[in-house]
Amino acid sequence: MATYKIPSREACVVHNLINAHALNKPEQVYVYFADHDMRWTYRQLRERILRYATGLQQLGVKQGDFVLSWLPNGPHAVQMFLALNYLGAVYVPINTSYRGGVLQHVIAKSGAKLLIADSRLIDRLTGIDTGILKTLVVVGDNTAGIPALKIFPESVLSEAGGQLSPLQRPIEPWDTHAVIFTSGTTGPSKGVLSSYIHTYEFMQVLQHFGPDDCQFANLPLFHATGIYAVYSMLMHGGRVCVADGFHTNIFWATVNKYGVTTLGLLGVMMQFLLKAPSTPHDRDNTLRTCMLVPLDDDSLRFAERFGVDVYTIYNMTEMSGPLYAGPNPTVSGTCGKARPGVDLRLVDENDIEVGEGHVGELIVRTDMPWAMNHGYHNDPEATARAWRNGWFHTGDALRRDADGNYFFVDRMKDTIRRRGENISSFEVENEITVHPDVREVAVIGVASSVGEDDVLAVIAPVAGRRIDPAAIIEFIRPRLAYYMVPRYIRFINELPKTPTQKVTKQQLRDEGVTVDTWDREAAGIIIKRDSLK
């Protein structure tokens, strides 16, 4: 007999949540936009969403359609996300740093016919295959034409008139509401299919906030974490503060100005805040709870210094928080214990369970249907690999102690984590090998002094060629997101390989940054996030 209970439409479907809050708490603030000095009540939210949804419908968007959104955090990004879901359409955001082959891949995989994009980004569409895209809605002043695309200004949405046509059918909790592209491991980026139940279930895990809270959404709405912040407060009927990013120098001022009570911080963000000079007013803030990932020895120091309760979690875009701990966990390095409703196993390469204290790949399943991803969009092969034997395979190596605490050990899959961004080594390698003097390349992560990884490219040049490492950076800079550009470049004659000619990246990881490795930051080449201001 099932022990779970499928949530109702009223509990988790965006269309129903917006209508209910606009009726029951119309003048309560739903969202603050910290970079625009703007706020919307639930009544104003519904009015804006109705206009956007009507405009989208008039452009041909139907229930179940996949639509691309390529926007920085702000009013347009929030409106696009919620208006698409209000229609029963699927929100497919694109990382605003994408360009070149990575951008082309996401557009092709999405199967979308309509894209809304910031005007400062659309020049990147020139020279790539835009797939079956037919319509481009532009936010901003750049109206440069893109061949084969019909272009409209954003006013076609924000100033739409007429009535919204009724839904073809009720939007169900198990319907897909978003496709979030997460970086590939042994292949290109994959689009995670996420249902309303999937997102709702993750919010249910987080028991440390509710309707009286204000959540800080300072991670982008093309990442699951940004979407969760906006959705969680809609689900609870609380408030959310949306900002364009994390900025150490104004962090606490923003928290206090908007009454932020809960947020999530990646490890490097916590370190930036801890390294700031201490003041007598460190605890004079509105923050009550904080999710820290990963949990380390500095986490309790953060909690004590700033007067907050800290929690931790293990999650990825595909899952719904199978491990969770808090408040103020005392087991250093833990990523939590199993939450109710999940089955977890640590297994070897044959899916045979390993013993307590041994390292194995974490595989997961839930008792509630749809409570995790339901595959990768337009990628049945990747879906089958991830879901083999009826369990979702995380690709991460963990161990478990006698008390049921889990500890992250390493990534079994070939991905790199740099300052909150997952980087596919495959995608970086693809762009570097386009250079005519590069014969082959292996891209790996190496330890960074500020936590997580830096990117190292180990390059074997074409025989007889010499390559200037700065020229490699200049070549790939227009082809990759800023955070994907390697910090380190090392040249060797041959990449180490197995007898079956697979590159032995573990050997390169063990060698790390060698004395002959070039460091672009030491050379004075600093690459920052593309400014959209």
FENMO-V51009 format. One record per pair of residues at least 6 apart in sequence whose C-alpha atoms are under 7 Angstrom apart, sorted by sequence separation. I is the first residue (numbers start at 0). GAP is how many residues later the second one is. D is the distance in whole Angstrom. If there is no record, write none. Layout:
# FENMO-V51009
i->I gap->GAP d->D
i->I gap->GAP d->D
This chain:
# FENMO-V51009
i->9 gap->6 d->5
i->31 gap->6 d->6
i->32 gap->6 d->6
i->70 gap->6 d->6
i->83 gap->6 d->6
i->84 gap->6 d->7
i->182 gap->6 d->4
i->183 gap->6 d->6
i->218 gap->6 d->7
i->219 gap->6 d->5
i->220 gap->6 d->5
i->232 gap->6 d->6
i->302 gap->6 d->6
i->314 gap->6 d->5
i->346 gap->6 d->4
i->347 gap->6 d->7
i->353 gap->6 d->6
i->375 gap->6 d->7
i->385 gap->6 d->6
i->386 gap->6 d->6
i->399 gap->6 d->4
i->415 gap->6 d->6
i->416 gap->6 d->6
i->432 gap->6 d->7
i->446 gap->6 d->5
i->447 gap->6 d->5
i->496 gap->6 d->4
i->497 gap->6 d->6
i->8 gap->7 d->7
i->9 gap->7 d->6
i->31 gap->7 d->4
i->83 gap->7 d->6
i->181 gap->7 d->6
i->182 gap->7 d->7
i->218 gap->7 d->5
i->232 gap->7 d->6
i->302 gap->7 d->6
i->313 gap->7 d->6
i->314 gap->7 d->7
i->345 gap->7 d->6
i->346 gap->7 d->5
i->375 gap->7 d->5
i->385 gap->7 d->5
i->398 gap->7 d->6
i->399 gap->7 d->6
i->414 gap->7 d->7
i->415 gap->7 d->5
i->432 gap->7 d->6
i->445 gap->7 d->5
i->446 gap->7 d->6
i->495 gap->7 d->6
i->496 gap->7 d->5
i->30 gap->8 d->6
i->31 gap->8 d->7
i->180 gap->8 d->6
i->181 gap->8 d->6
i->312 gap->8 d->6
i->313 gap->8 d->7
i->344 gap->8 d->6
i->345 gap->8 d->6
i->374 gap->8 d->5
i->397 gap->8 d->7
i->398 gap->8 d->5
i->414 gap->8 d->6
i->415 gap->8 d->6
i->432 gap->8 d->7
i->444 gap->8 d->5
i->445 gap->8 d->5
i->476 gap->8 d->7
i->494 gap->8 d->7
i->495 gap->8 d->6
i->30 gap->9 d->5
i->180 gap->9 d->5
i->181 gap->9 d->6
i->216 gap->9 d->6
i->313 gap->9 d->5
i->397 gap->9 d->5
i->398 gap->9 d->7
i->414 gap->9 d->5
i->415 gap->9 d->7
i->444 gap->9 d->6
i->445 gap->9 d->6
i->28 gap->10 d->7
i->29 gap->10 d->6
i->80 gap->10 d->6
i->180 gap->10 d->4
i->229 gap->10 d->6
i->312 gap->10 d->6
i->313 gap->10 d->7
i->397 gap->10 d->5
i->414 gap->10 d->6
i->444 gap->10 d->5
i->445 gap->10 d->7
i->28 gap->11 d->6
i->29 gap->11 d->5
i->179 gap->11 d->5
i->180 gap->11 d->6
i->312 gap->11 d->4
i->323 gap->11 d->7
i->324 gap->11 d->4
i->396 gap->11 d->6
i->397 gap->11 d->5
i->413 gap->11 d->7
i->443 gap->11 d->6
i->444 gap->11 d->6
i->28 gap->12 d->4
i->29 gap->12 d->5
i->178 gap->12 d->5
i->179 gap->12 d->5
i->216 gap->12 d->5
i->311 gap->12 d->6
i->312 gap->12 d->6
i->322 gap->12 d->6
i->323 gap->12 d->4
i->324 gap->12 d->6
i->347 gap->12 d->5
i->396 gap->12 d->5
i->428 gap->12 d->6
i->442 gap->12 d->7
i->443 gap->12 d->5
i->27 gap->13 d->5
i->28 gap->13 d->6
i->135 gap->13 d->6
i->178 gap->13 d->5
i->215 gap->13 d->7
i->216 gap->13 d->7
i->311 gap->13 d->5
i->322 gap->13 d->5
i->323 gap->13 d->6
i->346 gap->13 d->5
i->347 gap->13 d->6
i->396 gap->13 d->5
i->428 gap->13 d->6
i->442 gap->13 d->6
i->443 gap->13 d->7
i->26 gap->14 d->5
i->27 gap->14 d->6
i->133 gap->14 d->7
i->134 gap->14 d->5
i->135 gap->14 d->6
i->136 gap->14 d->6
i->137 gap->14 d->6
i->138 gap->14 d->6
i->178 gap->14 d->5
i->214 gap->14 d->6
i->310 gap->14 d->6
i->311 gap->14 d->6
i->322 gap->14 d->5
i->323 gap->14 d->7
i->345 gap->14 d->5
i->346 gap->14 d->5
i->395 gap->14 d->6
i->396 gap->14 d->6
i->428 gap->14 d->6
i->442 gap->14 d->4
i->25 gap->15 d->6
i->26 gap->15 d->6
i->133 gap->15 d->5
i->134 gap->15 d->5
i->135 gap->15 d->5
i->136 gap->15 d->5
i->137 gap->15 d->5
i->138 gap->15 d->5
i->177 gap->15 d->6
i->178 gap->15 d->6
i->310 gap->15 d->4
i->322 gap->15 d->5
i->323 gap->15 d->6
i->345 gap->15 d->5
i->346 gap->15 d->7
i->395 gap->15 d->5
i->396 gap->15 d->6
i->441 gap->15 d->6
i->442 gap->15 d->6
i->25 gap->16 d->5
i->26 gap->16 d->6
i->132 gap->16 d->7
i->133 gap->16 d->6
i->134 gap->16 d->6
i->135 gap->16 d->6
i->136 gap->16 d->6
i->137 gap->16 d->5
i->177 gap->16 d->5
i->309 gap->16 d->6
i->310 gap->16 d->5
i->321 gap->16 d->6
i->322 gap->16 d->6
i->345 gap->16 d->5
i->394 gap->16 d->6
i->395 gap->16 d->5
i->440 gap->16 d->7
i->441 gap->16 d->5
i->24 gap->17 d->7
i->25 gap->17 d->5
i->136 gap->17 d->6
i->175 gap->17 d->6
i->176 gap->17 d->6
i->177 gap->17 d->7
i->240 gap->17 d->7
i->294 gap->17 d->6
i->309 gap->17 d->6
i->310 gap->17 d->6
i->321 gap->17 d->6
i->344 gap->17 d->6
i->345 gap->17 d->6
i->394 gap->17 d->5
i->395 gap->17 d->7
i->440 gap->17 d->6
i->441 gap->17 d->7
i->175 gap->18 d->5
i->176 gap->18 d->5
i->214 gap->18 d->7
i->289 gap->18 d->7
i->291 gap->18 d->7
i->293 gap->18 d->7
i->308 gap->18 d->6
i->309 gap->18 d->5
i->310 gap->18 d->7
i->343 gap->18 d->7
i->344 gap->18 d->5
i->394 gap->18 d->5
i->424 gap->18 d->5
i->440 gap->18 d->4
i->112 gap->19 d->6
i->113 gap->19 d->6
i->118 gap->19 d->6
i->175 gap->19 d->4
i->176 gap->19 d->6
i->288 gap->19 d->5
i->289 gap->19 d->6
i->290 gap->19 d->6
i->291 gap->19 d->6
i->292 gap->19 d->6
i->308 gap->19 d->6
i->343 gap->19 d->6
i->344 gap->19 d->7
i->424 gap->19 d->7
i->439 gap->19 d->6
i->440 gap->19 d->6
i->21 gap->20 d->5
i->111 gap->20 d->7
i->112 gap->20 d->4
i->113 gap->20 d->6
i->114 gap->20 d->6
i->115 gap->20 d->6
i->116 gap->20 d->6
i->117 gap->20 d->6
i->118 gap->20 d->5
i->125 gap->20 d->7
i->174 gap->20 d->5
i->175 gap->20 d->7
i->287 gap->20 d->5
i->288 gap->20 d->5
i->289 gap->20 d->5
i->290 gap->20 d->5
i->291 gap->20 d->5
i->292 gap->20 d->7
i->321 gap->20 d->6
i->343 gap->20 d->5
i->439 gap->20 d->5
i->468 gap->20 d->7
i->20 gap->21 d->6
i->21 gap->21 d->5
i->110 gap->21 d->7
i->111 gap->21 d->6
i->112 gap->21 d->5
i->113 gap->21 d->5
i->114 gap->21 d->5
i->115 gap->21 d->5
i->116 gap->21 d->5
i->117 gap->21 d->5
i->118 gap->21 d->5
i->173 gap->21 d->5
i->174 gap->21 d->6
i->286 gap->21 d->6
i->287 gap->21 d->6
i->288 gap->21 d->6
i->289 gap->21 d->6
i->290 gap->21 d->5
i->313 gap->21 d->5
i->342 gap->21 d->6
i->343 gap->21 d->7
i->437 gap->21 d->7
i->438 gap->21 d->6
i->439 gap->21 d->7
i->107 gap->22 d->7
i->112 gap->22 d->6
i->113 gap->22 d->6
i->114 gap->22 d->6
i->115 gap->22 d->6
i->116 gap->22 d->6
i->117 gap->22 d->6
i->118 gap->22 d->6
i->119 gap->22 d->7
i->172 gap->22 d->7
i->173 gap->22 d->6
i->282 gap->22 d->7
i->312 gap->22 d->5
i->313 gap->22 d->7
i->341 gap->22 d->7
i->342 gap->22 d->5
i->437 gap->22 d->6
i->438 gap->22 d->5
i->65 gap->23 d->6
i->66 gap->23 d->6
i->67 gap->23 d->7
i->68 gap->23 d->6
i->69 gap->23 d->6
i->106 gap->23 d->6
i->107 gap->23 d->5
i->118 gap->23 d->5
i->172 gap->23 d->5
i->173 gap->23 d->6
i->216 gap->23 d->7
i->281 gap->23 d->7
i->282 gap->23 d->4
i->311 gap->23 d->6
i->312 gap->23 d->6
i->341 gap->23 d->6
i->342 gap->23 d->6
i->437 gap->23 d->5
i->438 gap->23 d->5
i->21 gap->24 d->6
i->62 gap->24 d->6
i->63 gap->24 d->6
i->64 gap->24 d->5
i->65 gap->24 d->5
i->66 gap->24 d->6
i->67 gap->24 d->5
i->68 gap->24 d->5
i->69 gap->24 d->5
i->71 gap->24 d->7
i->103 gap->24 d->6
i->106 gap->24 d->7
i->172 gap->24 d->5
i->213 gap->24 d->6
i->214 gap->24 d->6
i->215 gap->24 d->6
i->216 gap->24 d->6
i->217 gap->24 d->6
i->247 gap->24 d->7
i->281 gap->24 d->5
i->282 gap->24 d->5
i->311 gap->24 d->7
i->341 gap->24 d->4
i->436 gap->24 d->6
i->437 gap->24 d->5
i->62 gap->25 d->5
i->63 gap->25 d->5
i->64 gap->25 d->6
i->65 gap->25 d->6
i->66 gap->25 d->6
i->67 gap->25 d->6
i->68 gap->25 d->6
i->69 gap->25 d->7
i->70 gap->25 d->6
i->98 gap->25 d->6
i->103 gap->25 d->6
i->210 gap->25 d->5
i->212 gap->25 d->6
i->213 gap->25 d->4
i->214 gap->25 d->5
i->215 gap->25 d->5
i->216 gap->25 d->5
i->217 gap->25 d->5
i->247 gap->25 d->6
i->260 gap->25 d->6
i->261 gap->25 d->6
i->266 gap->25 d->7
i->340 gap->25 d->6
i->341 gap->25 d->6
i->436 gap->25 d->5
i->62 gap->26 d->5
i->63 gap->26 d->6
i->65 gap->26 d->7
i->67 gap->26 d->7
i->69 gap->26 d->6
i->103 gap->26 d->7
i->209 gap->26 d->6
i->210 gap->26 d->5
i->211 gap->26 d->6
i->212 gap->26 d->6
i->213 gap->26 d->5
i->214 gap->26 d->6
i->215 gap->26 d->6
i->216 gap->26 d->6
i->217 gap->26 d->6
i->218 gap->26 d->6
i->259 gap->26 d->6
i->260 gap->26 d->4
i->261 gap->26 d->6
i->262 gap->26 d->7
i->263 gap->26 d->6
i->264 gap->26 d->6
i->265 gap->26 d->6
i->266 gap->26 d->6
i->340 gap->26 d->5
i->364 gap->26 d->5
i->489 gap->26 d->7
i->61 gap->27 d->6
i->210 gap->27 d->4
i->213 gap->27 d->7
i->217 gap->27 d->5
i->258 gap->27 d->6
i->259 gap->27 d->6
i->260 gap->27 d->5
i->261 gap->27 d->5
i->262 gap->27 d->5
i->263 gap->27 d->4
i->264 gap->27 d->5
i->265 gap->27 d->5
i->266 gap->27 d->6
i->363 gap->27 d->6
i->364 gap->27 d->6
i->489 gap->27 d->5
i->17 gap->28 d->6
i->99 gap->28 d->7
i->209 gap->28 d->7
i->217 gap->28 d->6
i->260 gap->28 d->7
i->261 gap->28 d->6
i->262 gap->28 d->6
i->263 gap->28 d->6
i->264 gap->28 d->7
i->265 gap->28 d->7
i->273 gap->28 d->7
i->299 gap->28 d->7
i->362 gap->28 d->6
i->363 gap->28 d->5
i->415 gap->28 d->7
i->436 gap->28 d->6
i->488 gap->28 d->6
i->489 gap->28 d->6
i->202 gap->29 d->6
i->255 gap->29 d->6
i->362 gap->29 d->5
i->363 gap->29 d->7
i->415 gap->29 d->5
i->456 gap->29 d->6
i->487 gap->29 d->6
i->488 gap->29 d->5
i->48 gap->30 d->6
i->52 gap->30 d->5
i->255 gap->30 d->6
i->362 gap->30 d->5
i->436 gap->30 d->7
i->455 gap->30 d->6
i->487 gap->30 d->6
i->488 gap->30 d->7
i->51 gap->31 d->6
i->52 gap->31 d->7
i->254 gap->31 d->7
i->361 gap->31 d->7
i->362 gap->31 d->6
i->454 gap->31 d->5
i->455 gap->31 d->6
i->456 gap->31 d->6
i->457 gap->31 d->6
i->458 gap->31 d->6
i->459 gap->31 d->6
i->487 gap->31 d->5
i->361 gap->32 d->6
i->454 gap->32 d->6
i->455 gap->32 d->5
i->456 gap->32 d->5
i->457 gap->32 d->5
i->458 gap->32 d->5
i->459 gap->32 d->5
i->460 gap->32 d->7
i->486 gap->32 d->6
i->487 gap->32 d->6
i->48 gap->33 d->7
i->52 gap->33 d->7
i->418 gap->33 d->7
i->453 gap->33 d->6
i->454 gap->33 d->6
i->455 gap->33 d->6
i->456 gap->33 d->6
i->457 gap->33 d->6
i->458 gap->33 d->6
i->459 gap->33 d->5
i->486 gap->33 d->6
i->48 gap->34 d->5
i->52 gap->34 d->6
i->360 gap->34 d->6
i->361 gap->34 d->6
i->417 gap->34 d->6
i->459 gap->34 d->6
i->486 gap->34 d->7
i->296 gap->35 d->6
i->360 gap->35 d->5
i->361 gap->35 d->6
i->416 gap->35 d->6
i->417 gap->35 d->5
i->459 gap->35 d->7
i->295 gap->36 d->6
i->360 gap->36 d->4
i->361 gap->36 d->6
i->416 gap->36 d->6
i->417 gap->36 d->6
i->294 gap->37 d->7
i->295 gap->37 d->5
i->359 gap->37 d->5
i->360 gap->37 d->6
i->415 gap->37 d->7
i->294 gap->38 d->5
i->358 gap->38 d->6
i->359 gap->38 d->6
i->294 gap->39 d->7
i->358 gap->39 d->5
i->359 gap->39 d->7
i->294 gap->40 d->7
i->358 gap->40 d->5
i->32 gap->41 d->6
i->293 gap->41 d->7
i->357 gap->41 d->6
i->179 gap->42 d->7
i->356 gap->42 d->6
i->179 gap->43 d->7
i->356 gap->43 d->5
i->65 gap->44 d->7
i->67 gap->44 d->6
i->179 gap->44 d->7
i->215 gap->44 d->6
i->355 gap->44 d->6
i->356 gap->44 d->6
i->431 gap->44 d->6
i->65 gap->45 d->7
i->66 gap->45 d->5
i->213 gap->45 d->7
i->214 gap->45 d->6
i->355 gap->45 d->6
i->430 gap->45 d->7
i->481 gap->45 d->6
i->65 gap->46 d->5
i->66 gap->46 d->7
i->67 gap->46 d->6
i->68 gap->46 d->6
i->69 gap->46 d->6
i->70 gap->46 d->6
i->213 gap->46 d->5
i->214 gap->46 d->6
i->215 gap->46 d->7
i->355 gap->46 d->7
i->481 gap->46 d->6
i->66 gap->47 d->6
i->67 gap->47 d->5
i->68 gap->47 d->5
i->69 gap->47 d->5
i->70 gap->47 d->5
i->213 gap->47 d->5
i->214 gap->47 d->5
i->215 gap->47 d->5
i->481 gap->47 d->6
i->66 gap->48 d->6
i->67 gap->48 d->6
i->68 gap->48 d->6
i->69 gap->48 d->6
i->212 gap->48 d->6
i->213 gap->48 d->6
i->214 gap->48 d->6
i->430 gap->48 d->7
i->212 gap->49 d->7
i->319 gap->51 d->7
i->319 gap->52 d->6
i->318 gap->53 d->5
i->317 gap->54 d->6
i->318 gap->54 d->6
i->317 gap->55 d->5
i->427 gap->56 d->7
i->422 gap->61 d->6
i->445 gap->63 d->7
i->443 gap->65 d->7
i->445 gap->66 d->6
i->336 gap->67 d->6
i->13 gap->68 d->7
i->336 gap->68 d->5
i->335 gap->69 d->6
i->336 gap->69 d->6
i->14 gap->70 d->7
i->335 gap->70 d->6
i->13 gap->71 d->6
i->14 gap->71 d->4
i->333 gap->71 d->6
i->334 gap->71 d->6
i->13 gap->72 d->6
i->333 gap->72 d->6
i->334 gap->72 d->6
i->333 gap->73 d->5
i->334 gap->73 d->7
i->332 gap->74 d->6
i->207 gap->81 d->7
i->87 gap->83 d->6
i->89 gap->86 d->6
i->90 gap->86 d->6
i->91 gap->86 d->6
i->89 gap->87 d->5
i->90 gap->87 d->5
i->91 gap->87 d->5
i->92 gap->87 d->7
i->88 gap->88 d->7
i->89 gap->88 d->5
i->90 gap->88 d->6
i->91 gap->88 d->6
i->84 gap->92 d->6
i->223 gap->93 d->6
i->54 gap->101 d->6
i->55 gap->101 d->6
i->54 gap->102 d->4
i->51 gap->105 d->5
i->54 gap->105 d->5
i->50 gap->106 d->6
i->51 gap->106 d->6
i->53 gap->106 d->6
i->50 gap->107 d->6
i->50 gap->108 d->7
i->51 gap->108 d->7
i->50 gap->109 d->6
i->53 gap->109 d->7
i->53 gap->110 d->5
i->204 gap->116 d->7
i->201 gap->118 d->4
i->200 gap->119 d->6
i->201 gap->119 d->6
i->197 gap->122 d->6
i->191 gap->126 d->6
i->94 gap->127 d->6
i->93 gap->128 d->6
i->92 gap->129 d->5
i->72 gap->147 d->6
i->72 gap->148 d->6
i->267 gap->151 d->6
i->265 gap->154 d->7
i->12 gap->160 d->6
i->11 gap->161 d->7
i->8 gap->163 d->6
i->8 gap->164 d->6
i->7 gap->165 d->7
i->6 gap->166 d->7
i->73 gap->168 d->7
i->72 gap->169 d->7
i->73 gap->169 d->7
i->72 gap->170 d->6
i->73 gap->170 d->7
i->200 gap->170 d->6
i->72 gap->171 d->5
i->71 gap->172 d->7
i->197 gap->172 d->6
i->196 gap->173 d->6
i->197 gap->173 d->4
i->196 gap->174 d->6
i->197 gap->174 d->5
i->194 gap->175 d->7
i->197 gap->175 d->7
i->193 gap->179 d->5
i->192 gap->180 d->5
i->193 gap->180 d->7
i->191 gap->181 d->6
i->192 gap->181 d->6
i->192 gap->182 d->6
i->267 gap->182 d->6
i->12 gap->183 d->6
i->191 gap->183 d->6
i->192 gap->183 d->6
i->267 gap->183 d->6
i->11 gap->184 d->6
i->191 gap->184 d->5
i->192 gap->184 d->6
i->11 gap->185 d->7
i->190 gap->185 d->5
i->191 gap->185 d->6
i->189 gap->186 d->6
i->190 gap->186 d->5
i->11 gap->188 d->6
i->173 gap->196 d->6
i->33 gap->207 d->7
i->29 gap->208 d->6
i->30 gap->208 d->6
i->31 gap->208 d->6
i->32 gap->208 d->6
i->33 gap->208 d->6
i->34 gap->208 d->6
i->29 gap->209 d->5
i->30 gap->209 d->5
i->31 gap->209 d->5
i->32 gap->209 d->5
i->33 gap->209 d->5
i->34 gap->209 d->7
i->28 gap->210 d->6
i->29 gap->210 d->6
i->30 gap->210 d->6
i->31 gap->210 d->6
i->32 gap->210 d->6
i->20 gap->216 d->7
i->16 gap->217 d->7
i->16 gap->218 d->7
i->11 gap->223 d->6
i->10 gap->224 d->7
i->184 gap->228 d->6
i->185 gap->228 d->6
i->184 gap->229 d->5
i->184 gap->230 d->5
i->187 gap->238 d->7
i->182 gap->239 d->6
i->184 gap->239 d->5
i->186 gap->239 d->6
i->187 gap->239 d->6
i->182 gap->240 d->6
i->183 gap->240 d->5
i->184 gap->240 d->7
i->185 gap->240 d->6
i->182 gap->241 d->5
i->184 gap->241 d->7
i->108 gap->269 d->6
i->3 gap->363 d->7
i->3 gap->364 d->6
i->99 gap->379 d->5
i->98 gap->380 d->6
i->99 gap->380 d->7
i->98 gap->381 d->6
i->97 gap->382 d->7
i->98 gap->382 d->7
i->97 gap->383 d->5
i->96 gap->384 d->5
i->96 gap->385 d->7
i->119 gap->412 d->7
i->96 gap->433 d->7
